[in-house]
Amino acid sequence: MDIRRGYFPIVLACYALSSPCFAADVLTYHNDNARTGWNPNEVVLTPSNVNASSFGLLFNLLVDGKVDAQPLYVSNAAVFGGTTSLGSHNLVIVATEHDSAYAFDADTGTLYWHASLVGPGETPSDDRGCSQVTPEIGVTATPVIDRDSGAKGTNGTIYVVAMSKSATAYHQRLHVLNLATGQEVPGSPVEIQASYAGSGPHNDGNGHVIFDPGAYKERPGLLLLNGTVYTAWSSHCDIAPYTSWIIGYDEKTLAQTRVLNLDPNGAPNSTFLSDGSGNAFWNSGAGPAADANGNIYALSANGPFDTTLLNEFPSNGDYGDTFLKLSTQGSLAVSDYFTPFDQASDAQNDGDLGSGGAIVLPDMIDGSGKVRHLAAGAGKDGNIYVVDRDNMGKFVPGATSNSYIYQELGGALPGGEFATAAYFNDSIYYGPEGGALRRFTITQARVNAFPAAMTSTVFAYPGVTPSVSSSGNSSGIVWAYENSRSGSGSAVLHAYDAIHLSELYNSNQVPQRDQFGEANKFIAPTICNGKVFVGTTNSVGVFGLLTARISRLPRALRHLPRTLRQADGLPRTSTVTARLTSFGKTQLRDSTVSGSSRTASTPTVSIFRLSPLSGTSRVRQTSLVPVRPTWFGRIRPPASVVSGSCKTAYSPTLSRFPLSQFSGISQLPQTSSAPARPTWFGRIQLPDSAVSGLCKMVYPPTQSGFRPSQSNGISQLQQTSLAPARPTLFGRIQPPASVVSGSCKRAYPPTLSHCRPSQFSGISRVPQISLAPARPTWFG
């Protein structure tokens, strides 16, 4: 194998095939079990609105390691914090090489849970002396999700394979997580072990080859098919000994139910792999494909192929460089196959057929009116192989061409294929190494030999695995991830019109806004519900329409001045921290604002974004309630937010914070479970306290020397780092009328030094608290 094979993607989506799927989900690699990469249910993103003016980076989801697995998308999923329901949310599931799994809110970036997949005293694996996945190996393969029929008692189940090591051993485990909580289900994880009859590499001397967890990584995405979770295995580079494994587990009981080895005897060997190793599954991250009848299709890598045939099948069971069809009826077994006539040369020269992935095509009618069931695949030799799934061709000893296959497009992919094709609307899309992404049309069940369209972009190694979004057969967009090896190595997201492959957008058009991280290998974009998710070496970039928030302003906030809603510019500052505050189930999300261009956008219940941020992270909101931006340092909101002779915006600083007088003060919204509290800026946060009695006053916070008036012995507040967020006073959001009564009405001005609240009629003192400092609280 070429040691450049490396990091790979993870994807799941909805297409009419065997595993259950919601209309707006991506639950497996490349959207469906056919691995078409097509989401036909995308009604938000269209060729008319995907452009640099209206589409771009919304936020970046930071994680603890490389994202080689494709992010998965689950719509309207139940989420729990322990036993407490947090409602239903659109989730993006991310897995990393640091052995972590995450569930983020796909619309806001809120982190709901994070699961570590290493055992006690363990760490992610080292790279095993191979640079393909480095510096650590954890989760490389795209997980798979079952929303309906997974482990008992869950609101959906995630299946993910993780590699780790202890002081004495390496481990490969199948982890089964509750989608709603991230917790392992009973019986999880399962240690992956296997044996198979044979005398090939790494045999036990008693007629069995043995699965050694340290010798493999699971690069191909998982396949969930008819209640079984299938895993397929790669070696570390070509470090022998290794063989070829597909292992299946019952998705409910987690019992091992299927084992197949495609190199059990290692014969004949080659000078490239002299011990008979080979036939692993690389596929640049592509999971094995499946058809609606429960058959599995996969491309094996270079290694032994036994040309001595028994009933047209290799007598030793060794299938190197082969397009495989596996039956799942009873035991897992090869039911048909295609092997190129020059397989021996491929094995000798590291010319893997299995460097790319397989794709199952929809049923088609040929020129004679016959229904054809086809699949396609390509590898390092640059040929596209189209097989008839009912008669794949097998192998013909002594042949000098591949005339026994349904169709071969010789040399169609100069540079070779290290990716997986996508399908849309009678077209198949391939992106070879060092070449343009190209569209091949299909006419009467035959792939046309010459591309109907090609991109102007040339994709360096490893080429590109395209994904397609559309609304049915219209509004098609082809998405491509460029792994640039020049300059900074930044990842680039491209969008192309699906017919002409003319470019609609790329993330370098507005780099200060849309660059999203360092590029990774074998990444496939995930497109769902108006957003695009793409992995990097430490994050997932989330792209979408930049204007979506304006039309979704909550009714309660529509009185805000137009200048605020349209995100007017703020004065320049060097470095300022921006923070969102929300009510009820409160959460804080921090973001650094730097550079010369800063604007604040509309706070809404669904989409909130501080833009542009000169390439830094975006501010995110909670999805439960309206949120308001808080201004820090000397940044002021647009002047028109507050109007009149005695109204100015907040100018909080870390020294003195004068809150100007507001006329017409009415009421501040309160939380569902407790009185609303003011928000303090910078890093000042307050401890909890029980304030009781009929006489109540509000404490302004401080870190030193603050004495509230008439405090009855309470001289100073303390700070805490764990306090929940509080409502922010700004613009026309004001404290309760029942607190500020009489002729003097002012809000409390928090500072880091001597800050005294104004006089309030009818409020005299707060009783002394013995157990905890008092917390400022608005009562009404």
DAFEN-V433327 format. One line per field, one symbol per residue. phi: phi as a letter, one per 40 degrees, with the letter a starting at -180 (. if undefined). psi: psi as a letter, one per 40 degrees, with the letter a starting at -180 (. if undefined). A space follows every 50 residues. Layout:
phi=???
psi=???
This chain:
phi=.cccdacbcbaaabacbcccaccbbbbadfgaccgcgbbcbcbccbdcbc accbbiccabccbcacbccccbbbcfccbbbgbccbgbacbbbbbbccgb bbbbcccbgcccabbcbbcdgbbdcccfgbccbacabbbbcccbbbcbbc ccgbbhbbbabbbaabcbacbbbcbbbcdcbgcccdgbcbccbaaacibc dfccgbgbcbcbcccbbcccccbbbfgbcbbbbbccfbcccabbbbbbbc cccgccbaabbbacbgbccbccbccgchgcbcgfgccdcabccgcbbabc ccicbcccbbfgbdccgbbcfbcbbbcbcgccacbaabbccbdccdccbf cdcccbbcbcccdbbcccgccbbbabaaaccgccbbbcccachfbbdgcb acccccabbcgcbdggbbabcbbafgbbbbbccgbccbbbcbbfgbcccb ccaacccbccdcgabcbbbabgcbfcbbbabccccbgcgccbcbbbdccc fcccaacccbcccbcbiccbcgcbcbbafgbbbbcbcaabcbbacccccc cbccdcbcccddccccgccbccacabcbbcbbbgccabbcacbagcbbbb bccacbbbacacbfgccccbbcbcacbbcbcbfbcbcddccbbhcbbbcc bcbcbbbccccbcgcbabdbccbadcbccbcgbcbbccacbbgcbbbccc cabagbbccfcfgcbacbbabbcccbdccafbcbccccccbgcbbacccc acadbbcccbcgbbabdcbccaccbcacba
psi=iheehbiiihihahigadiihidfiheihfdidefdehhefhedhiddeg iedeiahdihhhaeaigdihiihhifiihigbehheahihihhhiieefi iihihedeehhdihhhfiiheiiiiiefehedhieihchdihaihhddfa iheifihhhhhhhiiadeiiihihhhihddeeihiheiihhhiiiihifa ifieeffhihhhdeeiigdiiihhhfehhhiiiiihbfhiiiahhhhiih edeeihehhhhefdefhiiiddgeeeiafihcefehiiiiieeeiihihi aiahhhehihfeihdeehgifihihhhehbihiheiihhidfddddddff ghdediiihhiiiihadeehhhhiiiiiadeeihhhiheegedbhhheie ifeeidhhghedgheihfaiiiihffihhigiheiihihhihhffhhhdi idiiidhhhihfahhiihiigbeifhhhhihhgheibefiihhihihede fihdiieedgdddeheihiiifhhihhhfeihhhiaeeihhhiahdeddd efhiddeeeiiddddefiiiiiidhihiiihiibgiihhiihhiaehhii ahhiedhhhhiiefeiiiiiiiediiiiihhibfhiiidedhiidfhiii giiecighhiihifhcihiiideiiiiihiibehiiiiihhiidhhihhi iieifhhiifefehdiiiiieeiiiiihhibfhiiidedgiadhhiihgi ieighhiihhhehdihihhddiiihhhhi.
